[in-house]
Structure formats: C-alpha cells, structure tokens
Amino acid sequence: MTIDFGTALVVCALIASVILVLQGGERLIPLIALVACAIEALIEFHVIRLSSPKIRIDAILPAVICVTGGIAWARSTTKAAITAATVVALAGLIQLLFALGMLRGLR
C-alpha cells in the first residue's frame, strides 16, 4: 500500500484541524481551517470536483489553510493546539508552494 505525498498532507491537515476545533476557546479560525481542509480532502479523494476558469481553487484553499493555521498557532497556548496548528500551517504552506509551482519533484 502506498500513500501519495499530497494525500498524506491533506489527511494530516484535516486531522490537525479537527484537533484544533476540539481544543476549545476561540473556534472561528479553526473552524475555517477545518472547512477548507474538508473541502480539499473531498477534492483529493474525488468525491467533489471544483473548477473555475477565473479562480485558482488549487491555490486558494492551501492559502486559507496556511493563514488560518498561522493565526491558530499564534493564538494557541497548549502543546496539543500548538502542534496541531503547526501541522495545519506547514501542510497548507507546502500545498501552496506546489500549487504555485515553486516545489516540484515530490509529487
């Protein structure tokens, strides 16, 4: 059994965003991250298909995940929340770099 790198990033970000939502406290930013990760997971597993000729959805979703992960990281106080926010932010950043064409060869 093999797992694609992009699939692993999406799953890790989704699990980490669920942990952020369940931590308590401010939930708006983690909830936005969870929705973006869920949409991206549905796209990755070919459940839904989103495309637009004017909007680059492949770059917008990772950007939203990266920004919300960074905000959640800045606001986190517990170790679990800091770790989960770091995973969300880094997964979003890596996906964004792939979408913008700055990273190649890993996918």
PyMOL commands that set and color helices and strands:
alter all, ss='L'
color gray80, all
select helices_A, chain A and resi 5-22+28-44+57-75+79-99
alter helices_A, ss='H'
color red, helices_A
deselect
rebuild
show_as cartoon
